[in-house]
Amino acid sequence: MKRLVYILLPLVFFAWQTQAAVQVEASIDDEVLTIEDQTTITIEVSGGNVEDVQVPSVTGLEIMFGSQSSNMIDVNGHTSISQIFMYRVIPTDVGEFRIDPFLLTVDRKSYKTNSLKLTVTKSAQSNPPITTLPGQIWQFPQQQPQAATAGNTTRRPGE
């Protein structure tokens, strides 16, 4: 009987320690941006294997999966694994937004991230943003020639 206790006790302690070690955290790169900008939400999970991520729906924002990576760190024989999920956030409206927690399933248990706040403002300039596609060369916008008015003559030197 004592032998069984000596075998089961470390296993129970290890299982409890593993479950207690799961940490889930969300962060956002920029808390304030203009309607033309976009930002990134990073979700980091350590101490468990992520099986599912449910993205909250926010009117006025598009939240799209960007990438996933994993980090493994071994310190004095203790291996720590973390998974990082990155989501692009593209505003479709101006205002102050509360991004509800992401819901995650980690090792068959449910976890929530912290909620996030984002403020989207109007464009800083009245002109539309200048964009280029890959392979295009950026050019200055063409200005319309101004019509000469009566009495306004411009002479070049030497005329």
C-alpha positions in Angstrom: 0.0 0.0 0.0 2.8 2.4 0.9 4.5 1.6 -2.4 1.3 2.6 -4.3 1.1 5.9 -2.4 4.7 6.7 -3.2 4.0 6.0 -6.9 0.7 7.9 -7.1 1.6 10.9 -5.0 4.2 12.3 -7.4 1.9 11.6 -10.4 -1.0 13.5 -8.8 1.4 16.4 -7.9 2.8 16.5 -11.4 -0.7 16.5 -12.9 -1.8 19.3 -10.6 1.3 21.3 -11.2 0.9 21.0 -15.0 -2.7 22.1 -15.0 -1.9 25.0 -12.7 0.9 26.2 -14.9 -1.3 27.0 -18.0 -1.1 30.8 -18.6 -3.0 32.6 -21.3 -2.4 36.3 -22.2 -3.4 38.6 -25.0 -1.8 41.9 -25.9 -2.3 44.5 -28.7 0.5 46.3 -30.5 -1.2 49.7 -30.8 -4.1 50.9 -28.7 -4.8 54.0 -30.8 -4.7 54.0 -34.6 -6.3 55.7 -37.6 -8.9 54.1 -39.9 -6.1 53.5 -42.5 -3.9 51.6 -40.1 -4.0 48.1 -38.7 -2.5 46.4 -35.7 -1.7 43.0 -34.3 -3.2 41.0 -31.4 -0.8 38.5 -29.9 -2.0 35.6 -27.8 0.6 33.7 -25.8 -0.2 30.4 -24.1 2.3 28.6 -22.0 2.1 25.3 -20.1 -0.3 23.5 -22.3 -1.3 22.5 -25.9 -3.8 24.7 -27.6 -6.5 22.7 -29.4 -8.9 25.5 -30.4 -9.1 29.3 -30.5 -12.4 31.2 -30.8 -12.1 34.7 -32.1 -14.5 37.3 -30.8 -16.7 39.2 -33.2 -16.4 43.0 -33.0 -18.6 45.3 -35.1 -16.3 47.9 -36.7 -13.2 45.6 -36.7 -12.0 42.7 -38.8 -9.9 40.2 -36.8 -8.1 37.7 -39.0 -5.6 35.0 -38.2 -2.1 35.9 -39.1 0.4 33.3 -37.9 1.3 30.8 -35.2 4.7 29.9 -33.7 6.0 27.8 -30.8 8.8 28.3 -28.4 10.5 25.6 -26.4 12.8 26.5 -23.5 14.7 24.1 -21.3 16.1 25.4 -18.0 17.8 23.0 -15.6 15.8 20.0 -17.0 12.4 21.8 -16.9 11.0 22.2 -20.4 8.6 25.1 -21.0 6.6 25.3 -24.2 4.7 28.3 -25.3 2.5 28.9 -28.4 2.0 32.3 -29.9 -0.9 33.2 -32.1 -1.0 36.5 -34.0 -4.2 38.1 -35.4 -4.4 41.1 -37.7 -6.9 43.8 -36.7 -8.2 46.0 -39.5 -10.6 48.7 -38.5 -13.7 49.3 -40.7 -15.1 52.1 -38.5 -13.9 54.8 -36.1 -14.6 54.8 -32.4 -13.6 53.1 -29.2 -13.8 49.3 -29.2 -13.7 46.7 -26.5 -12.4 43.4 -27.8 -13.9 40.6 -25.7 -11.7 37.8 -24.5 -10.6 35.1 -27.0 -11.8 31.6 -25.9 -9.2 28.9 -26.0 -9.2 25.1 -25.4 -6.0 24.1 -23.9 -5.5 20.4 -23.0 -9.3 19.9 -23.1 -10.0 22.8 -20.7 -11.4 26.2 -21.4 -9.5 29.4 -20.9 -10.1 33.1 -21.7 -7.7 35.8 -22.5 -7.9 39.3 -21.0 -10.1 41.8 -22.9 -8.5 44.5 -25.0 -9.3 48.1 -25.9 -8.7 49.8 -29.2 -9.4 53.4 -30.3 -9.7 54.1 -34.0 -9.6 57.8 -35.2 -10.3 59.4 -38.5 -7.5 60.0 -41.0 -4.9 62.6 -40.0 -5.1 64.0 -43.6 -7.9 64.6 -46.0 -6.2 62.9 -48.9 -6.7 59.2 -49.3 -3.6 57.1 -48.4 -1.2 56.3 -51.2 -0.7 52.6 -51.6 1.4 50.5 -53.9 1.2 46.8 -54.7 4.2 44.5 -54.7 6.3 45.2 -57.8 4.9 48.7 -58.3 6.9 51.9 -58.2 5.5 54.6 -56.1 4.9 57.9 -58.1 4.0 61.3 -56.9 0.3 62.1 -57.5 -0.3 64.2 -60.7 -1.4 67.7 -60.0 -3.9 69.4 -62.2 -2.4 72.5 -64.1 -3.9 75.7 -62.9 -5.6 77.9 -65.5 -4.1 81.3 -66.1 -6.3 84.2 -65.1 -6.5 87.5 -66.9 -3.9 89.9 -65.7 -1.7 87.1 -64.3 1.3 86.7 -66.5 4.3 84.8 -65.6 7.6 85.5 -67.3 10.6 83.4 -67.2 14.1 85.0 -66.9 15.4 85.8 -70.4 11.9 86.3 -72.0 
